[in-house]
Amino acid sequence: MRNVIEIKQPDIFDKNKIISGITLRNVHYNTLLKGFSISKADCFSEDEVEQNRIALANQLQIKRTQLILQKQIHSDISNIVDEGYPVCESDGLITDKIGLCLVISLADCCGLLIFDPKQKIIAAIHSGWKGTQKNIVGKTIAKIVENYSSNPSDFVVWISPCAGKEDYEVGEDVARFFPDFIQRKNSNKYLLDLKSAILEQLLSKGVRISNIEISPESTISNTNYHSFRRDKEKSGRMAAFIMMR
């Protein structure tokens, strides 16, 4: 029997203004113990995923059409979205519309939720190592500033659970992009501190450290979260989401 979807909520946002969170793995959500997934994966059908999206909308007490999703491609592309926005290839969503819920799909990559309380703008960003290497965070912030005259010092940001610095193992091909954020594990393997790399990108754009909350959890070691690194084809995808009231 299906249960209520378990969601972890950031502490940093004003809950009177923002609805936000990340769905947990929810392993007991369905009878097959596959958990809850917001995106299609090897063990989730398109129909199951759509039913899950409807269930999330229902739990948030909004219409399914208010969930804004994208086809993530590990790019540096962010788009400004409105009602009726179709699913497009991108890795960042931006809006000034109240009642639109921006959703990103995660299973080890990092998710960022951003709120500008002065200009009333929100954004959701998918940033794995590829997106971080391309600086999608900095480019999305620049797009917000350009289109809404926002000041990044006003931004409030949550960095989601993702692959952690203690267990995110990468090779030289990835490590070479992050010389300040790696620790050598052995002769050809390194541990990548993805959250710190993203934090540096936020700070370099003028976001204040006091306005940033960083989840301490690693999706690889914490089985409350989906992890492709850990579970491979059995991994689903969490939904990280943000919406203005």
URNOR-V579480 format. One record per residue. N is the residue number from 1. OMEGA is omega as a letter, one per 30 degrees, with the letter a starting at -180 (* if undefined). BURIAL is # if it has 24 or more other C-alpha atoms within 12 Angstrom, else .. Layout:
# URNOR-V579480
n=N omega=OMEGA burial=BURIAL
n=N omega=OMEGA burial=BURIAL
This chain:
# URNOR-V579480
n=1 omega=a burial=.
n=2 omega=a burial=.
n=3 omega=l burial=.
n=4 omega=l burial=.
n=5 omega=l burial=#
n=6 omega=a burial=#
n=7 omega=l burial=#
n=8 omega=a burial=#
n=9 omega=l burial=#
n=10 omega=l burial=#
n=11 omega=a burial=.
n=12 omega=a burial=#
n=13 omega=l burial=#
n=14 omega=a burial=.
n=15 omega=l burial=.
n=16 omega=a burial=.
n=17 omega=a burial=.
n=18 omega=l burial=#
n=19 omega=a burial=#
n=20 omega=l burial=#
n=21 omega=l burial=#
n=22 omega=l burial=#
n=23 omega=l burial=#
n=24 omega=a burial=#
n=25 omega=l burial=#
n=26 omega=a burial=#
n=27 omega=a burial=#
n=28 omega=a burial=.
n=29 omega=l burial=.
n=30 omega=a burial=.
n=31 omega=l burial=.
n=32 omega=l burial=.
n=33 omega=l burial=.
n=34 omega=a burial=#
n=35 omega=a burial=#
n=36 omega=l burial=#
n=37 omega=a burial=#
n=38 omega=a burial=#
n=39 omega=a burial=#
n=40 omega=l burial=#
n=41 omega=a burial=#
n=42 omega=a burial=.
n=43 omega=l burial=.
n=44 omega=l burial=#
n=45 omega=l burial=.
n=46 omega=l burial=.
n=47 omega=l burial=.
n=48 omega=a burial=#
n=49 omega=l burial=#
n=50 omega=l burial=.
n=51 omega=l burial=.
n=52 omega=l burial=#
n=53 omega=l burial=#
n=54 omega=a burial=#
n=55 omega=l burial=#
n=56 omega=l burial=#
n=57 omega=l burial=#
n=58 omega=a burial=.
n=59 omega=l burial=.
n=60 omega=l burial=#
n=61 omega=l burial=.
n=62 omega=l burial=.
n=63 omega=l burial=.
n=64 omega=a burial=#
n=65 omega=l burial=#
n=66 omega=l burial=#
n=67 omega=l burial=#
n=68 omega=a burial=#
n=69 omega=l burial=#
n=70 omega=l burial=#
n=71 omega=a burial=#
n=72 omega=a burial=#
n=73 omega=a burial=.
n=74 omega=a burial=#
n=75 omega=l burial=#
n=76 omega=a burial=#
n=77 omega=l burial=#
n=78 omega=a burial=#
n=79 omega=l burial=#
n=80 omega=a burial=#
n=81 omega=l burial=#
n=82 omega=l burial=#
n=83 omega=l burial=.
n=84 omega=a burial=.
n=85 omega=a burial=.
n=86 omega=l burial=.
n=87 omega=a burial=.
n=88 omega=l burial=.
n=89 omega=l burial=.
n=90 omega=l burial=#
n=91 omega=l burial=#
n=92 omega=l burial=#
n=93 omega=a burial=#
n=94 omega=l burial=#
n=95 omega=l burial=#
n=96 omega=a burial=#
n=97 omega=l burial=#
n=98 omega=l burial=.
n=99 omega=l burial=#
n=100 omega=a burial=#
n=101 omega=a burial=#
n=102 omega=a burial=#
n=103 omega=l burial=#
n=104 omega=a burial=#
n=105 omega=a burial=#
n=106 omega=l burial=#
n=107 omega=l burial=#
n=108 omega=l burial=#
n=109 omega=a burial=#
n=110 omega=l burial=#
n=111 omega=l burial=#
n=112 omega=l burial=#
n=113 omega=a burial=#
n=114 omega=l burial=#
n=115 omega=l burial=#
n=116 omega=a burial=#
n=117 omega=a burial=#
n=118 omega=l burial=.
n=119 omega=l burial=.
n=120 omega=l burial=#
n=121 omega=l burial=#
n=122 omega=l burial=#
n=123 omega=l burial=#
n=124 omega=a burial=#
n=125 omega=l burial=#
n=126 omega=a burial=#
n=127 omega=l burial=#
n=128 omega=a burial=#
n=129 omega=l burial=#
n=130 omega=l burial=#
n=131 omega=l burial=#
n=132 omega=l burial=#
n=133 omega=l burial=#
n=134 omega=l burial=#
n=135 omega=l burial=#
n=136 omega=a burial=#
n=137 omega=a burial=#
n=138 omega=a burial=#
n=139 omega=l burial=#
n=140 omega=l burial=#
n=141 omega=l burial=#
n=142 omega=l burial=#
n=143 omega=l burial=#
n=144 omega=l burial=#
n=145 omega=a burial=#
n=146 omega=a burial=.
n=147 omega=a burial=.
n=148 omega=a burial=.
n=149 omega=l burial=.
n=150 omega=l burial=#
n=151 omega=a burial=#
n=152 omega=l burial=#
n=153 omega=l burial=#
n=154 omega=a burial=#
n=155 omega=l burial=#
n=156 omega=a burial=#
n=157 omega=l burial=#
n=158 omega=l burial=#
n=159 omega=a burial=#
n=160 omega=l burial=#
n=161 omega=l burial=#
n=162 omega=l burial=#
n=163 omega=a burial=#
n=164 omega=a burial=#
n=165 omega=a burial=#
n=166 omega=a burial=#
n=167 omega=l burial=#
n=168 omega=a burial=#
n=169 omega=l burial=#
n=170 omega=l burial=#
n=171 omega=a burial=.
n=172 omega=a burial=.
n=173 omega=l burial=.
n=174 omega=a burial=#
n=175 omega=a burial=#
n=176 omega=l burial=.
n=177 omega=a burial=#
n=178 omega=a burial=#
n=179 omega=a burial=.
n=180 omega=a burial=.
n=181 omega=l burial=#
n=182 omega=l burial=#
n=183 omega=a burial=#
n=184 omega=l burial=#
n=185 omega=l burial=.
n=186 omega=a burial=.
n=187 omega=a burial=.
n=188 omega=l burial=.
n=189 omega=a burial=.
n=190 omega=l burial=#
n=191 omega=a burial=#
n=192 omega=l burial=#
n=193 omega=a burial=#
n=194 omega=a burial=#
n=195 omega=l burial=#
n=196 omega=l burial=#
n=197 omega=l burial=#
n=198 omega=l burial=#
n=199 omega=l burial=#
n=200 omega=l burial=#
n=201 omega=l burial=#
n=202 omega=a burial=#
n=203 omega=a burial=#
n=204 omega=l burial=.
n=205 omega=l burial=#
n=206 omega=l burial=#
n=207 omega=a burial=#
n=208 omega=a burial=.
n=209 omega=a burial=#
n=210 omega=a burial=.
n=211 omega=a burial=#
n=212 omega=l burial=#
n=213 omega=a burial=#
n=214 omega=l burial=#
n=215 omega=a burial=#
n=216 omega=a burial=.
n=217 omega=l burial=#
n=218 omega=l burial=#
n=219 omega=a burial=#
n=220 omega=a burial=#
n=221 omega=a burial=#
n=222 omega=a burial=#
n=223 omega=l burial=#
n=224 omega=a burial=#
n=225 omega=l burial=#
n=226 omega=l burial=#
n=227 omega=l burial=#
n=228 omega=l burial=#
n=229 omega=a burial=#
n=230 omega=a burial=#
n=231 omega=l burial=#
n=232 omega=a burial=.
n=233 omega=l burial=.
n=234 omega=a burial=#
n=235 omega=l burial=#
n=236 omega=a burial=#
n=237 omega=l burial=#
n=238 omega=l burial=#
n=239 omega=l burial=#
n=240 omega=a burial=#
n=241 omega=l burial=#
n=242 omega=a burial=#
n=243 omega=l burial=#
n=244 omega=l burial=#
n=245 omega=* burial=#
